[in-house]
């Protein structure tokens, strides 16, 4: 019991000294850097996810622009609608045959 009291007295004096404060701050910063929910590893993962989401947004915007152009082209005339239906949905007129080829 006496050894524990002596140990805790030394520990108390060490932690209250300037070296103890430095030790506590070092432990605090090590905890922040490696083990906290906002650690450097987590920040890198979030930055990578952020860039991937930005790329996905740009791809979505390109697809939207392409679809807007297609909608505008389809709304212009019936010939364009007929061509689109033939190419994408294999539709045909009553008096013709459709042959499909795989690439």
KOLDONU-267143 format. One record per residue: y, z, x of N, C-alpha, C in turn; residue number from 1. Coordinates in pm, whole numbers, always signed. Each point is the difference from the previous one (the first is absolute). Layout:
REM KOLDONU-267143
+--------+--------+--------+--------+--------+--------+--------+--------+--------+-------+
|    nyy |    nzz |    nxx |   cayy |   cazz |   caxx |    cyy |    czz |    cxx | marse |
+--------+--------+--------+--------+--------+--------+--------+--------+--------+-------+
|      Y |      Z |      X |      Y |      Z |      X |      Y |      Z |      X |   NUM |
...
+--------+--------+--------+--------+--------+--------+--------+--------+--------+-------+
***
This chain:
REM KOLDONU-267143
+--------+--------+--------+--------+--------+--------+--------+--------+--------+-------+
|    nyy |    nzz |    nxx |   cayy |   cazz |   caxx |    cyy |    czz |    cxx | marse |
+--------+--------+--------+--------+--------+--------+--------+--------+--------+-------+
|   -119 |     +0 |    +82 |   +119 |     +0 |    -82 |   +125 |     +0 |    +87 |     1 |
|     -6 |    +75 |   +110 |   +114 |     +9 |    +90 |    +28 |   -135 |    +67 |     2 |
|   -108 |    -75 |    +28 |    +17 |   -132 |    +62 |    +69 |    -97 |    -96 |     3 |
|    -34 |     +9 |   -129 |    +64 |    -87 |    -98 |   +149 |    +31 |    -12 |     4 |
|    +33 |   +128 |     -1 |   +141 |    +39 |    -10 |    +77 |    -52 |   +121 |     5 |
|    -60 |    +15 |   +118 |    +66 |    -46 |   +123 |    +16 |   -152 |     -4 |     6 |
|   -106 |    -68 |    -45 |     +7 |   -147 |     -8 |   +110 |    -44 |    -96 |     7 |
|     +7 |    +61 |   -118 |   +102 |    -38 |    -97 |   +140 |    +38 |    +47 |     8 |
|    +12 |   +107 |    +75 |   +131 |    +33 |    +58 |    +43 |   -108 |    +99 |     9 |
|    -91 |    -41 |    +88 |    +33 |   -108 |    +95 |    +34 |   -129 |    -75 |    10 |
|    -78 |    -29 |   -102 |    +24 |   -121 |    -78 |   +135 |     +6 |    -69 |    11 |
|    +35 |   +114 |    -56 |   +129 |    +16 |    -68 |   +115 |    -19 |   +100 |    12 |
|    -11 |    +59 |   +116 |   +107 |    -14 |    +99 |     +8 |   -143 |    +55 |    13 |
|   -117 |    -63 |    +13 |     +1 |   -139 |    +48 |    +65 |    -92 |   -103 |    14 |
|    -38 |    +15 |   -125 |    +55 |    -87 |   -104 |   +148 |    +22 |    -23 |    15 |
|    +48 |   +121 |    +25 |   +143 |    +28 |    -17 |    +82 |    -35 |   +123 |    16 |
|    -66 |    -34 |   +111 |    +74 |    -42 |   +120 |    +40 |   -146 |    -12 |    17 |
|    +80 |    -49 |    +97 |    +42 |   -141 |     -7 |   -119 |    -93 |    +19 |    18 |
|   -101 |    +42 |    +78 |   -119 |    -83 |    +17 |    -81 |     -7 |   -129 |    19 |
|     +2 |   +108 |    -74 |    -70 |     +2 |   -127 |    +65 |    -97 |   -100 |    20 |
|   +135 |     -1 |     -2 |    +69 |    -94 |    -89 |    -28 |   -144 |    +41 |    21 |
|     -1 |    -27 |   +129 |    -32 |   -135 |    +47 |   -142 |    -38 |    -41 |    22 |
|    -93 |    +94 |    +17 |   -138 |    -24 |    -38 |    -12 |    -29 |   -150 |    23 |
|    +70 |    +78 |    -82 |     -4 |    -21 |   -144 |    +59 |   -135 |    -37 |    24 |
|   +113 |    -39 |    +61 |    +58 |   -130 |    -29 |    -90 |   -114 |    +44 |    25 |
|    -66 |    +15 |   +115 |    -95 |   -103 |    +44 |   -116 |    -14 |    -98 |    26 |
|    -52 |   +113 |    -45 |   -107 |     -6 |   -101 |    +49 |    -67 |   -128 |    27 |
|   +122 |    +31 |    -40 |    +57 |    -59 |   -120 |    +12 |   -151 |    +13 |    28 |
|    +52 |    -49 |   +114 |    +17 |   -144 |    +18 |   -135 |    -71 |    +16 |    29 |
|    -95 |    +64 |    +64 |   -134 |    -60 |     +9 |    -60 |    -11 |   -140 |    30 |
|    +20 |   +104 |    -80 |    -49 |     -6 |   -138 |    +67 |   -115 |    -75 |    31 |
|   +131 |    -15 |    +13 |    +71 |   -108 |    -69 |    -47 |   -138 |    +44 |    32 |
|    -21 |    -16 |   +129 |    -34 |   -132 |    +54 |   -142 |    -41 |    -39 |    33 |
|    -94 |    +92 |     +3 |   -140 |    -40 |    -16 |    -66 |    +41 |   -132 |    34 |
|    +39 |   +111 |    -59 |    -77 |    +54 |   -111 |    +72 |     +1 |   -134 |    35 |
|   +128 |    -21 |     -3 |    +76 |     +8 |   -124 |    -25 |   -125 |    -85 |    36 |
|    +35 |     +6 |   -128 |    -19 |   -117 |    -85 |    +95 |   -112 |    +38 |    37 |
|   +105 |    +29 |    +72 |    +94 |   -102 |    +49 |    -16 |    -22 |   +150 |    38 |
|   -122 |     +4 |    +49 |    -26 |    -16 |   +142 |    +28 |   -143 |    +45 |    39 |
|     -1 |    -19 |   +129 |    +26 |   -134 |    +56 |   -106 |    -99 |    -48 |    40 |
|   -124 |    +44 |     -4 |   -109 |    -88 |    -46 |    +24 |    -44 |   -145 |    41 |
|    +40 |    +95 |    -82 |    +27 |    -32 |   -141 |   +121 |    -93 |    -13 |    42 |
|   +101 |    +20 |    +83 |   +118 |    -86 |     -5 |    -36 |   -143 |    +40 |    43 |
|    -86 |    -17 |   +101 |    -44 |   -133 |    +40 |    -80 |    -67 |   -111 |    44 |
|    -87 |    +77 |    -67 |    -79 |    -56 |   -109 |    +90 |    -44 |   -115 |    45 |
|   +100 |    +80 |    -31 |    +91 |    -35 |   -108 |    +85 |   -122 |    +36 |    46 |
|    +41 |    -10 |   +127 |    +79 |   -116 |    +42 |    -83 |   -128 |    -10 |    47 |
|   -128 |     +8 |    +38 |    -89 |   -116 |     -9 |    -21 |    -40 |   -147 |    48 |
|    -21 |    +99 |    -85 |    -17 |    -27 |   -143 |   +127 |    -62 |    -59 |    49 |
|   +116 |    +48 |    +47 |   +128 |    -52 |    -47 |    +15 |   -148 |    +36 |    50 |
|    -34 |    -38 |   +124 |    +12 |   -140 |    +39 |    -99 |    -88 |    -78 |    51 |
|   -120 |    +52 |    -26 |    -97 |    -76 |    -78 |    +51 |    -22 |   -143 |    52 |
|    +60 |   +102 |    -57 |    +53 |    -14 |   -136 |   +117 |    -97 |     -4 |    53 |
|    +83 |     -1 |   +103 |   +111 |    -95 |     +6 |    -52 |   -143 |     +8 |    54 |
|   -106 |    -21 |    +79 |    -60 |   -133 |     +9 |    -58 |    -41 |   -136 |    55 |
|    -62 |    +95 |    -68 |    -57 |    -28 |   -132 |   +110 |    -36 |   -100 |    56 |
|   +114 |    +68 |     +9 |   +113 |    -31 |    -88 |    +51 |   -140 |    +28 |    57 |
|    +12 |    -37 |   +128 |    +47 |   -135 |    +35 |    -97 |   -105 |    -52 |    58 |
|   -131 |    +23 |    +15 |    -98 |    -95 |    -52 |    +10 |    -11 |   -152 |    59 |
|    +22 |   +112 |    -67 |    +17 |     -2 |   -145 |   +123 |    -79 |    -41 |    60 |
|   +110 |    +15 |    +74 |   +121 |    -77 |    -30 |    -23 |   -149 |    +18 |    61 |
|    -75 |    -38 |   +104 |    -30 |   -142 |    +21 |    -84 |    -56 |   -114 |    62 |
|    -97 |    +78 |    -45 |    -84 |    -44 |   -111 |    +83 |    -14 |   -127 |    63 |
|    +90 |    +93 |    -22 |    +87 |     -7 |   -118 |    +87 |   -123 |     +3 |    64 |
|    +58 |    -32 |   +117 |    +83 |   -120 |    +11 |    -82 |   -126 |    -25 |    65 |
|   -122 |     -3 |    +55 |    -87 |   -116 |    -21 |    -33 |    -16 |   -148 |    66 |
|    -29 |   +111 |    -67 |    -32 |     -6 |   -143 |   +121 |    -39 |    -84 |    67 |
|   +119 |    +45 |    +40 |   +121 |    -40 |    -74 |    +21 |   -151 |     +9 |    68 |
|    -23 |    -56 |   +121 |    +13 |   -145 |    +15 |   -104 |    -73 |    -85 |    69 |
|   -123 |    +55 |     -5 |   -104 |    -62 |    -81 |    +35 |     +6 |   -148 |    70 |
|    +51 |   +112 |    -44 |    +40 |    +14 |   -141 |   +111 |    -98 |    -34 |    71 |
|    +97 |    -13 |    +91 |   +109 |    -94 |    -24 |    -52 |   -143 |     -6 |    72 |
|    -94 |    -34 |    +91 |    -56 |   -135 |     +0 |    -82 |    -25 |   -127 |    73 |
|    -73 |   +100 |    -44 |    -82 |    -17 |   -121 |    +85 |     -9 |   -126 |    74 |
|   +115 |    +60 |     +2 |    +83 |     -4 |   -120 |    +79 |   -130 |    -10 |    75 |
|     -2 |    -82 |   +105 |    +79 |   -125 |     -1 |    -62 |   -108 |    -89 |    76 |
|   -130 |    -27 |    +18 |    -58 |   -110 |    -77 |   -147 |    +25 |    -29 |    77 |
|    -51 |    -74 |    -96 |   -141 |    +11 |    -36 |    -91 |    -62 |   +105 |    78 |
|    +50 |   -100 |    +74 |    -82 |    -64 |   +104 |    -37 |   +101 |   +108 |    79 |
|    +92 |    +84 |    +37 |    -27 |   +102 |   +103 |   -100 |   +102 |    -52 |    80 |
|    +13 |    +38 |   -126 |    -95 |    +94 |    -61 |   -139 |    -61 |     -3 |    81 |
|     -9 |   -128 |    -37 |   -130 |    -67 |     -4 |    -62 |     -7 |   +139 |    82 |
|    +78 |    -33 |   +101 |    -50 |     -8 |   +138 |    -48 |   +136 |    +47 |    83 |
|    +76 |   +104 |    -29 |    -38 |   +136 |    +40 |   -130 |    +42 |    -68 |    84 |
|    -13 |    -29 |   -127 |   -122 |    +35 |    -74 |   -121 |    -74 |    +57 |    85 |
|    +16 |   -125 |    +34 |   -110 |    -78 |    +58 |    -41 |    +57 |   +136 |    86 |
|    +97 |    +36 |    +83 |    -32 |    +46 |   +136 |    -56 |   +142 |     +4 |    87 |
|    +52 |    +88 |    -82 |    -37 |   +140 |    +11 |   -104 |    +46 |   -101 |    88 |
|     -8 |    -65 |   -114 |    -91 |    +45 |   -105 |   -105 |   -105 |    -35 |    89 |
|     -9 |   -108 |    +76 |    -97 |   -108 |    -19 |     -1 |    -52 |   -144 |    90 |
|   +117 |    -10 |    -58 |    +11 |    -54 |   -135 |     +3 |   -153 |     +9 |    91 |
|    -35 |    -63 |   -110 |     -5 |   -146 |     +0 |    +42 |    -53 |   -137 |    92 |
|    +30 |   -127 |     +1 |    +30 |    -66 |   -127 |   -133 |    -33 |    -68 |    93 |
|     +7 |    -43 |   -124 |   -121 |    -25 |    -79 |    -82 |   -116 |    +54 |    94 |
|    +62 |    -97 |    +64 |    -72 |   -121 |    +41 |    -27 |     -6 |   +150 |    95 |
|     -3 |   +113 |    +70 |    -26 |     -5 |   +145 |   -100 |   +107 |    +42 |    96 |
|    -58 |    -19 |   +120 |    -94 |    +94 |    +55 |    +64 |    +68 |   +121 |    97 |
|    -43 |   +124 |    +25 |    +54 |    +77 |   +114 |   -115 |    +27 |    +95 |    98 |
|    +22 |    -28 |   +130 |    -96 |    +28 |   +104 |    +60 |   +102 |    +94 |    99 |
|    -75 |   +108 |    +27 |    +47 |   +107 |    +89 |    -71 |    -12 |   +134 |   100 |
|    +75 |    +13 |   +106 |    -54 |     -6 |   +136 |    +34 |   +130 |    +71 |   101 |
|    -97 |    +58 |    +69 |    +24 |   +118 |    +81 |    +39 |    -43 |   +140 |   102 |
|    +90 |    +77 |    +59 |    +42 |    -34 |   +137 |    -88 |    +67 |   +100 |   103 |
+--------+--------+--------+--------+--------+--------+--------+--------+--------+-------+
***
